[in-house]
Amino acid sequence: MSGRRRVVFMGTPDFSVPALEAIHAAHDVICVYTQPPRPAGRGKQPRLTPVHARAEALGLEVRHPVSLKTPEAQAEFAALKADVAVVVAYGLILPQAVLDAPRYGCLNIHASLLPRWRGAAPIQRAIMAGDAESGICIMQMEAGLDTGPVLLRAATAISEQDTAQRLHDRLSGMGAALIVEALSRLPQLRAEKQPDAGVSYATKIDKAEARVDWTRPAEEVARLIRGLSPFPGAWCKAPFGRLKLLDARAVEGAGAPGEMLEGARVACGRGAVALRSVQREGKRAMSVEELQRGVGDMTGQVLR
């Protein structure tokens, strides 16, 4: 097989859009599958997913079935006679009939170095766990959750500058480049079975995890803050109300857990964190310096 591929693209959020654009530029995207429009905003009007909106702008056919389990939906998918389907954070389980329909099956762009962080929240979990690196895997999909053999992988270091948003954006671009390479090299690529050792699962973020426990070590608190930024956002209660914490670094410092120290530092169970970016309820994100210009010097106050 050589030249342009007939590709079905299946994705939903912002993370998926660069891959759609890259594939569209290099191959023939014959149909785009995405989640249905859902009520959003104050008016609760139906809102297209980011992939849906971009696909329409590119003039591509868009489908948004609520399920792919029906014989009708599977027949419609098979009738596309795709060479390959590319799946990027689509949000629906693909039945075996769908996985088997394209000539070269379904490829998934997964935002971790498999088998580490299979599942729903690999970017956040990698930062929260203190991983030194993350990456992208192009995986041949099978029935199990992110268990398929890997065709290509690329790694990137995780630094103290990385929030979930920054790592998300970097991995999104890496995934777009890597899937185009994978498509151009089909079917010569050799799929490598994932090792049994080192499997971990990136469970969906529970909002209960987002409240900061200042008794924890500073490194752990800082990773929680960066790993949940911007959504759902780590948070605490300040004297003036709920405060979302969007960026922080572990630094030296000592005090009662939650006590504000000089230099916009907050004491933890061990060490302290220097807050960099925060957000009050109903307000935009701002630097901690901007916050203190509005509420005054917070030194000595306690965050809970």
C-alpha positions, 0 to 999 in steps of 0.5 A: 500500500502506498500513497494516500490512505482512505481514513476514517477519523474518530475523535472529540476534544481539542486534543484530537484536532491537530491530528485531524488537520495533519491527516487531512493535509496528507491523506483522504479523510472520508468521514469524521466520527465524533460525539454528538452536540451537547448543551453547553454555556449559560443558554444550554444550547447544543455545542459542536465538539471541537473535532466536529467544528473543525471537520465542518470547516474543512468540508468533511462529512461528520457523523455523531452516533450515540452508539456503534453497537447497532447493526445499522451503525456498524454497516454504515461504518463498514460501507465507507471501505476505509483503509484505516481508522484513526481514533483519538480520544473519541469517547465511545467503545468500538465493537469488534465489528468496527475494529475489524472493518478497515483494511488495516484496522483502527489505530489509536493515538494514546498520550502515554508511554504504554503500558504505563497509564492506560485509560482515561487521564494519562496526562494528569496522572503522569504529572501527579505521579512525578513521572520523568517523562511522558509520550505518544504511542500509536497503537493497533486497537483491540478489544481491551483497554489500551492493550493493543500492540504499539507501532510507533512511540515518542517520548518527551520529558516532564519538567516543573514547568509543565501543567497538564495543559502544557503537556496536553498541547505538546503531546497533541502536536507530537501525536499529529506528527507521529500518526502521519508518519505511521500512516505513511509507513503502513503496512511495513511497520511492525507492531510490538506487543506491550510488555506485561510488566509496568502496566498502570491505569490512569483512572478518570479524575475524581473531583474529590481529589482536587482539594489540596491537602496541605499536610502532604509533602510540597512536591506532591502538592505542587504536582497535584496543582500542575497535574489538575491545571486547568481542569478540574483545578486543584483548590482550597479555601482562602479567607476570601473564598474558594481559590483554584490553584493553577501553577506552583513549584515546590520550594523550601519553607516551614510553617503550619500546613496551609500557612501563607509564608512570605513570597506567596509560599504556602507551608506543607507537611514538608517544605512549601509550595510557591504559588504562581497562578491562581483563580478566584471564583467567577474571575479570570486566572491571574498571577499570585501577585495580581491576587495580592494586589486585590486582597492584600498581603496574605502572609500569615493567613491560612489556606484550608 
